[in-house]
Amino acid sequence: MSLANSRRALAIVLAAGEGTRMKSDRPKVLHEVAGRSMLAHVLASVAGAKASTVAVVIGPGRDDVGAEVSRLCAGAEVFVQEQRLGTAHAVLAARDAIARGHDDILVLFADTPLVTTATMLALRAALEGGAAVAVLGFEAVNPFGYGRLIRDESGRLIAITEEKDASDAERAITLCNAGLMAIDGRRALDLLQGIGADNAKGEYYLTDIVALACEKGLETRVVVGAESEVLGVNDRAQLAEAERIAQDRLRRAAMAGGVTLIAPETVFLNVDTKLGRDVTIEPHVVIGPGVEIADGAHIHAFSRIEGAQIGAGAHVGPFARLRPGTNLGPGSKVGNFVEIKSTTLGAGAKVSHLTYLGDAEIGDDANIGAGTITCNYDGFFKYQTRIGAGAFIGSNTALVAPVTIGAGAYVGSGSVVTKDVSADALAIARGQQVEKLGWAQAFRATQKAKKNRKA
């Protein structure tokens, strides 16, 4: 959907709600869905809706929300709603931004994170088509508790009626108010300032703008979105539902892009996950932020990955953990019960099982045996381990960093390596094996005698 380039839009994001039902020390809008705060989801969609200016309304003392706005959208203005006197009052907290003049004003809620850019553009298009107010609605499966969108015989939106104020006939209406709307910027201040507080709570309700616009003979429209898209999050159960919907979107997009998810409902992705073609992800895989998986890679079951780059054709898992700073080369293998952080694994290198690698560089085609660990931390600083191409590290080896193992070198199983190993050398760093003939037989006899004396 295209808009004339000459139309300027202001997006006002309301983020001042206390979120008491979340029962959390964290502001509601900073709770995450698919690895991104709800506020960040809304601001990302706003960017796609071509808003030239963004204003975010926060509550008093919410510097943490203000900091998130600055981090996400450097040009956004932050306004404080000092008193919570209703949604229209919250919008007017951004009065200075409104007064500067815009063609379109989008009013959005930071706790409604699933609304898409396409829907925001549809609201703007309604204004471009002549509406003074465009309201986002949805057909509710169960409309109880929602405001109803009331239309006249011609289909024109004439009012929004809350559940408690609705007649029996109005309660039968399933077209409900999602809360979001767009307002003609030339008329916005006049309409907003005309909203009164003649109600039981003495608050200024944004929903009254529809009836007010109709009284002035202005056109109002409804843009209908999906019920799943307009979910507002007020408690932990709704947060979980938003996560479910977001994950379903991400999974469908991944599969549409050529990814095989064997059991999609068990795979959890992040909003910034990048997946190549012919990637296969087995059941019960959790992918956190900052992950890129190249073409043909295979992620086996029960693996957890974050902050990692996985090369083409690489295999990960099952039961592997990749932490931030992991970079796996093409065709490399990370097996079961392996943990890796801040480590580069060269092309074709193998770390098949029961190993920890941290702060390391592993060359192409190196083989890391079971039970190997890099001892990278002394309680104060981290140190590097470097293993050359084609090196072979025997099982149960401890590599005490900083240390370098040369290309093609072998390290004997059970070694504790504290010094550099030359290329193509064999390093054995363990106690010499001693055999005492007959010792076990004598030991058993002695112990049995002691036991008999005690009995």
C-alpha positions as CSV (number, residue, x, y, z in Angstrom):
1,M,0.0,0.0,0.0
2,S,1.5,3.3,-1.1
3,L,1.0,6.8,0.2
4,A,1.8,10.0,-1.4
5,N,5.3,11.0,-0.5
6,S,4.1,14.5,0.4
7,R,2.0,13.2,3.3
8,R,3.7,13.7,6.7
9,A,2.8,11.4,9.6
10,L,3.2,11.7,13.3
11,A,3.1,8.4,15.3
12,I,2.1,8.8,18.9
13,V,2.9,5.7,20.9
14,L,1.2,5.5,24.3
15,A,3.5,3.9,26.8
16,A,2.4,5.4,30.1
17,G,0.3,2.5,31.5
18,E,1.4,1.2,34.9
19,G,0.7,-2.5,34.0
20,T,-0.2,-3.4,37.6
21,R,-1.7,-6.7,36.4
22,M,1.7,-7.8,35.2
23,K,2.8,-7.8,38.9
24,S,6.4,-6.8,37.9
25,D,9.1,-4.3,38.8
26,R,9.7,-3.9,35.1
27,P,7.4,-1.6,33.1
28,K,4.9,-3.5,31.1
29,V,6.0,-2.2,27.7
30,L,9.5,-3.5,28.3
31,H,8.4,-7.1,28.7
32,E,9.6,-9.0,25.7
33,V,7.9,-10.9,22.9
34,A,10.1,-13.1,20.7
35,G,13.2,-11.4,22.1
36,R,12.1,-7.8,21.6
37,S,10.3,-5.5,24.0
38,M,6.7,-4.8,23.2
39,L,7.6,-1.1,22.7
40,A,10.3,-2.1,20.3
41,H,7.9,-4.1,18.2
42,V,5.6,-1.1,17.9
43,L,8.4,1.3,17.0
44,A,9.7,-1.2,14.4
45,S,6.3,-1.3,12.7
46,V,6.0,2.5,12.9
47,A,9.3,2.8,11.0
48,G,7.8,0.7,8.2
49,A,4.6,2.9,8.2
50,K,6.7,5.8,7.0
51,A,6.0,8.1,10.0
52,S,8.2,11.2,9.7
53,T,8.0,11.9,13.4
54,V,7.6,9.6,16.5
55,A,6.4,10.8,19.9
56,V,6.3,8.4,22.8
57,V,4.2,9.2,25.9
58,I,5.5,7.7,29.1
59,G,4.6,7.9,32.8
60,P,6.3,10.0,35.4
61,G,9.6,8.6,36.7
62,R,9.9,6.1,33.9
63,D,13.4,6.9,32.8
64,D,13.9,3.2,31.9
65,V,11.2,3.5,29.2
66,G,12.6,6.8,28.0
67,A,16.0,5.1,27.7
68,E,14.5,2.3,25.6
69,V,12.9,4.8,23.3
70,S,16.3,6.6,22.8
71,R,18.1,3.3,22.1
72,L,15.5,2.2,19.6
73,C,14.6,5.4,17.8
74,A,17.1,8.2,18.2
75,G,14.9,10.9,16.7
76,A,11.8,10.1,18.8
77,E,10.5,12.7,21.2
78,V,9.5,11.6,24.7
79,F,6.6,13.3,26.5
80,V,5.5,12.6,30.1
81,Q,1.8,12.2,31.1
82,E,2.1,13.5,34.6
83,Q,-1.5,12.5,35.6
84,R,-3.3,9.5,34.2
85,L,-6.6,11.0,33.1
86,G,-7.5,8.8,30.2
87,T,-6.3,8.0,26.7
88,A,-7.2,11.3,25.1
89,H,-5.4,13.0,27.9
90,A,-2.4,10.8,27.2
91,V,-2.4,11.7,23.5
92,L,-2.6,15.4,24.4
93,A,0.6,15.0,26.4
94,A,2.2,15.2,23.0
95,R,0.4,18.4,22.2
96,D,3.6,20.2,21.1
97,A,4.3,17.6,18.5
98,I,0.7,17.6,17.2
99,A,0.7,21.4,16.9
100,R,3.6,21.4,14.5
101,G,1.3,20.1,11.8
102,H,1.1,16.7,10.1
103,D,-1.2,15.2,7.5
104,D,-1.7,12.0,9.4
105,I,-1.6,11.2,13.1
106,L,-1.3,7.5,14.2
107,V,-2.3,6.8,17.8
108,L,-0.7,3.5,18.9
109,F,-0.3,1.5,22.1
110,A,3.0,0.1,23.3
111,D,1.3,-2.9,24.8
112,T,-0.2,-4.0,21.5
113,P,2.9,-5.4,19.9
114,L,1.6,-7.5,17.1
115,V,0.0,-4.8,14.9
116,T,1.8,-4.9,11.5
117,T,3.1,-2.1,9.3
118,A,0.5,-3.1,6.7
119,T,-2.3,-2.3,9.2
120,M,-0.8,1.0,10.1
121,L,-0.5,1.9,6.4
122,A,-4.2,1.0,6.0
123,L,-5.1,3.4,8.7
124,R,-3.1,6.1,6.9
125,A,-4.7,5.3,3.6
126,A,-8.2,5.8,5.1
127,L,-7.1,9.4,6.0
128,E,-5.7,9.9,2.5
129,G,-9.1,8.8,1.2
130,G,-10.9,11.5,3.1
131,A,-11.6,10.3,6.6
132,A,-11.0,12.6,9.5
133,V,-10.9,9.6,11.9
134,A,-10.1,6.0,11.1
135,V,-10.5,3.4,13.8
136,L,-8.9,-0.1,13.9
137,G,-11.5,-2.7,14.6
138,F,-11.7,-6.5,14.6
139,E,-14.4,-9.2,14.6
140,A,-14.2,-10.8,18.0
141,V,-15.0,-14.5,18.6
142,N,-16.1,-13.4,22.1
143,P,-16.8,-9.7,22.2
144,F,-17.4,-9.5,26.0
145,G,-15.5,-6.6,27.6
146,Y,-14.6,-4.8,24.4
147,G,-15.9,-1.5,23.1
148,R,-18.3,-2.0,20.2
149,L,-18.1,-0.1,16.9
150,I,-21.5,1.3,16.2
151,R,-22.4,2.0,12.6
152,D,-25.5,3.6,11.0
153,E,-27.6,2.1,8.3
154,S,-25.2,3.3,5.6
155,G,-22.3,1.6,7.4
156,R,-20.7,4.8,8.6
157,L,-19.0,4.6,12.0
158,I,-20.9,6.9,14.4
159,A,-19.7,5.9,17.9
160,I,-17.7,3.5,20.1
161,T,-19.7,2.2,23.0
162,E,-18.1,0.5,26.0
163,E,-19.4,-2.8,27.2
164,K,-20.9,-1.4,30.4
165,D,-22.7,1.3,28.5
166,A,-24.0,-0.8,25.7
167,S,-27.6,-1.8,25.1
168,D,-28.5,-5.5,24.5
169,A,-28.6,-4.9,20.8
170,E,-25.2,-3.2,20.9
171,R,-23.7,-6.0,23.0
172,A,-24.7,-8.4,20.1
173,I,-22.3,-6.6,17.8
174,T,-19.1,-8.5,17.2
175,L,-17.1,-5.7,15.5
176,C,-15.0,-4.4,18.4
177,N,-12.6,-1.5,19.0
178,A,-8.9,-2.3,18.9
179,G,-7.9,1.1,20.4
180,L,-5.6,2.2,17.6
181,M,-6.7,4.9,15.3
182,A,-5.6,7.6,12.8
183,I,-6.6,11.2,12.9
184,D,-6.5,13.9,10.3
185,G,-3.6,16.1,11.5
186,R,-5.3,19.3,10.4
187,R,-8.3,18.6,12.7
188,A,-6.6,16.6,15.5
189,L,-6.1,19.3,18.1
190,D,-9.6,20.6,17.7
191,L,-11.1,17.2,18.0
192,L,-8.9,16.1,20.9
193,Q,-9.5,19.3,22.9
194,G,-13.2,18.9,22.4
195,I,-13.3,15.6,24.3
196,G,-14.9,16.0,27.7
197,A,-14.7,14.1,31.0
198,D,-18.4,13.8,31.7
199,N,-18.2,10.1,32.9
200,A,-18.1,8.2,36.1
201,K,-14.3,8.2,36.2
202,G,-13.9,11.8,35.1
203,E,-11.4,10.8,32.4
204,Y,-10.9,11.9,28.8
205,Y,-11.6,8.9,26.6
206,L,-10.1,8.8,23.1
207,T,-13.0,6.7,21.9
208,D,-15.3,9.8,22.2
209,I,-13.5,11.3,19.2
210,V,-15.7,9.3,16.8
211,A,-19.0,10.8,18.0
212,L,-17.4,14.2,18.2
213,A,-16.2,13.9,14.6
214,C,-19.7,12.8,13.4
215,E,-21.3,15.8,15.2
216,K,-19.0,18.0,13.1
217,G,-20.0,16.3,9.9
218,L,-16.6,14.7,9.4
219,E,-16.1,11.3,7.8
220,T,-15.2,8.3,10.0
221,R,-14.1,4.9,8.9
222,V,-13.3,1.5,10.3
223,V,-10.2,-0.5,9.2
224,V,-10.7,-4.2,10.1
225,G,-7.7,-6.2,11.3
226,A,-7.3,-9.8,12.6
227,E,-8.2,-10.4,16.2
228,S,-4.8,-12.0,16.8
229,E,-3.1,-8.9,15.5
230,V,-4.7,-6.5,17.9
231,L,-4.1,-8.4,21.1
232,G,-3.4,-6.0,24.0
233,V,-1.1,-7.3,26.7
234,N,-2.2,-6.6,30.3
235,D,-1.1,-9.7,32.2
236,R,1.3,-12.6,32.0
237,A,-1.3,-14.9,30.3
238,Q,-1.8,-12.3,27.5
239,L,2.0,-11.9,27.2
240,A,2.2,-15.7,26.7
241,E,-0.5,-15.5,24.1
242,A,1.3,-12.7,22.3
243,E,4.5,-14.9,22.3
244,R,2.5,-17.8,20.8
245,I,1.2,-15.6,18.0
246,A,4.6,-14.0,17.3
247,Q,6.3,-17.4,17.3
248,D,3.7,-18.8,14.9
249,R,4.4,-15.9,12.5
250,L,8.2,-16.4,12.7
251,R,7.9,-20.2,12.1
252,R,5.6,-19.7,9.1
253,A,7.9,-17.1,7.7
254,A,10.9,-19.5,8.2
255,M,9.2,-22.4,6.5
256,A,8.0,-20.1,3.6
257,G,11.7,-19.2,3.2
258,G,12.9,-22.8,2.7
259,V,13.5,-23.9,6.3
260,T,12.4,-27.3,7.5
261,L,11.0,-27.3,11.0
262,I,10.2,-30.9,11.9
263,A,8.0,-30.0,14.9
264,P,7.4,-26.3,14.4
265,E,5.5,-25.8,17.6
266,T,8.5,-26.9,19.7
267,V,11.0,-24.5,18.0
268,F,11.4,-21.0,19.4
269,L,12.9,-18.2,17.2
270,N,13.9,-14.6,17.9
271,V,12.6,-11.7,15.9
272,D,16.1,-11.1,14.4
273,T,16.9,-14.7,13.6
274,K,18.3,-15.1,10.1
275,L,17.9,-18.5,8.4
276,G,19.2,-19.7,5.1
277,R,17.6,-22.1,2.6
278,D,17.5,-25.8,3.3
279,V,18.2,-25.3,7.0
280,T,16.8,-28.1,9.1
281,I,15.8,-27.5,12.7
282,E,14.8,-30.5,14.8
283,P,12.4,-30.4,17.8
284,H,12.9,-28.5,21.0
285,V,15.4,-25.9,19.7
286,V,15.6,-22.5,21.3
287,I,17.2,-19.6,19.3
288,G,17.9,-16.4,21.2
289,P,19.0,-13.0,19.8
290,G,21.7,-12.4,17.2
291,V,21.7,-15.8,15.4
292,E,22.4,-16.4,11.7
293,I,22.3,-19.9,10.3
294,A,23.5,-20.4,6.7
295,D,22.2,-22.6,3.9
296,G,22.0,-26.3,4.6
297,A,22.9,-26.2,8.3
298,H,21.3,-28.8,10.5
299,I,20.3,-28.0,14.1
300,H,19.6,-31.2,16.1
301,A,17.1,-31.5,18.9
302,F,17.3,-29.8,22.3
303,S,20.0,-27.2,21.4
304,R,20.1,-23.6,22.6
305,I,21.7,-21.0,20.4
306,E,22.3,-17.2,20.9
307,G,24.7,-14.7,19.5
308,A,26.1,-17.2,17.1
309,Q,27.0,-17.4,13.3
310,I,26.6,-20.9,11.9
311,G,28.1,-21.7,8.5
312,A,26.7,-23.5,5.6
313,G,26.3,-27.2,6.1
314,A,27.3,-27.2,9.7
315,H,25.8,-29.6,12.3
316,V,24.9,-28.5,15.8
317,G,23.7,-30.8,18.6
318,P,21.7,-32.6,19.9
319,F,21.9,-31.0,23.3
320,A,24.4,-28.3,22.3
321,R,24.7,-24.8,23.7
322,L,26.2,-22.0,21.6
323,R,26.7,-18.8,23.4
324,P,27.4,-15.3,22.1
325,G,30.5,-14.9,20.0
326,T,30.4,-18.4,18.5
327,N,31.3,-18.6,14.8
328,L,31.1,-22.0,13.2
329,G,32.7,-22.5,9.8
330,P,31.2,-24.3,6.8
331,G,30.8,-28.1,7.4
332,S,31.9,-27.9,11.0
333,K,30.3,-30.1,13.6
334,V,29.3,-29.4,17.2
335,G,27.9,-32.5,18.9
336,N,26.0,-33.5,22.0
337,F,26.7,-31.8,25.3
338,V,29.1,-29.3,23.9
339,E,29.2,-25.7,25.1
340,I,30.9,-23.0,23.0
341,K,31.4,-19.2,23.6
342,S,33.5,-16.5,22.0
343,T,35.1,-19.2,19.7
344,T,35.7,-19.5,16.0
345,L,35.5,-23.0,14.6
346,G,37.1,-23.5,11.2
347,A,35.7,-25.2,8.2
348,G,35.2,-28.9,8.7
349,A,36.4,-28.8,12.4
350,K,34.7,-31.2,14.8
351,V,33.8,-30.9,18.4
352,S,31.7,-34.0,18.8
353,H,30.8,-34.4,22.4
354,L,31.2,-33.4,26.1
355,T,33.4,-30.4,25.5
356,Y,33.7,-26.8,26.6
357,L,35.4,-24.2,24.3
358,G,35.7,-20.6,25.4
359,D,37.7,-17.8,23.9
360,A,39.3,-20.0,21.3
361,E,40.3,-20.2,17.7
362,I,40.0,-23.6,16.1
363,G,41.6,-24.2,12.7
364,D,40.0,-25.9,9.7
365,D,39.6,-29.7,10.1
366,A,40.8,-29.8,13.6
367,N,39.4,-32.6,15.8
368,I,38.6,-31.9,19.5
369,G,38.2,-35.1,21.5
370,A,35.5,-35.8,24.1
371,G,35.9,-34.1,27.5
372,T,38.3,-31.4,26.3
373,I,38.1,-28.0,28.0
374,T,39.8,-24.7,27.4
375,C,40.7,-23.3,30.8
376,N,40.2,-19.7,29.8
377,Y,39.5,-17.8,33.0
378,D,41.6,-17.2,36.1
379,G,39.0,-15.4,38.1
380,F,40.1,-12.0,36.8
381,F,40.8,-12.2,33.1
382,K,40.0,-14.3,30.0
383,Y,42.7,-15.8,27.9
384,Q,42.9,-17.2,24.3
385,T,43.5,-20.8,23.1
386,R,44.6,-21.3,19.5
387,I,44.4,-24.6,17.8
388,G,45.9,-24.9,14.3
389,A,44.4,-26.5,11.2
390,G,44.3,-30.3,11.3
391,A,45.3,-30.6,14.9
392,F,44.0,-33.5,16.9
393,I,43.2,-33.0,20.6
394,G,42.8,-36.3,22.6
395,S,40.0,-36.9,24.9
396,N,39.9,-35.5,28.4
397,T,42.4,-32.8,27.7
398,A,42.7,-29.5,29.6
399,L,44.2,-26.6,27.6
400,V,45.3,-23.9,30.0
401,A,45.2,-20.6,28.3
402,P,47.0,-18.7,26.9
403,V,48.2,-21.5,24.8
404,T,48.7,-22.4,21.1
405,I,48.6,-25.8,19.5
406,G,50.3,-25.8,16.2
407,A,48.8,-27.0,12.9
408,G,48.7,-30.8,12.6
409,A,49.9,-31.4,16.2
410,Y,48.6,-34.2,18.3
411,V,47.8,-33.9,22.0
412,G,47.7,-37.2,24.0
413,S,44.5,-38.0,25.8
414,G,44.4,-37.0,29.5
415,S,46.9,-34.2,29.0
416,V,47.0,-30.9,30.9
417,V,48.7,-28.6,28.4
418,T,50.3,-25.4,29.8
419,K,52.9,-24.7,27.1
420,D,52.6,-24.1,23.4
421,V,52.8,-27.2,21.1
422,S,54.7,-27.0,17.9
423,A,53.2,-27.8,14.5
424,D,53.1,-31.6,13.7
425,A,54.4,-32.5,17.2
426,L,53.0,-34.9,19.7
427,A,52.4,-33.5,23.2
428,I,51.9,-35.7,26.2
429,A,51.4,-33.9,29.5
430,R,50.3,-36.4,32.1
431,G,51.8,-38.5,34.9
432,Q,53.8,-41.5,33.8
433,Q,51.8,-44.8,34.2
434,V,53.3,-47.2,36.8
435,E,52.2,-50.8,37.2
436,K,52.8,-52.7,40.5
437,L,52.4,-56.4,40.0
438,G,50.2,-58.2,42.6
439,W,49.2,-55.0,44.4
440,A,45.5,-55.4,43.9
441,Q,45.5,-58.9,45.3
442,A,47.4,-57.9,48.4
443,F,45.2,-54.9,48.9
444,R,42.0,-57.0,48.9
445,A,43.5,-59.5,51.3
446,T,44.5,-56.7,53.7
447,Q,41.1,-55.1,53.6
448,K,39.2,-58.3,54.1
449,A,41.3,-59.1,57.2
450,K,40.5,-55.7,58.7
451,K,36.8,-56.2,58.0
452,N,36.9,-59.7,59.6
453,R,38.6,-58.3,62.8
454,K,35.9,-55.6,63.1
455,A,33.2,-58.2,62.8
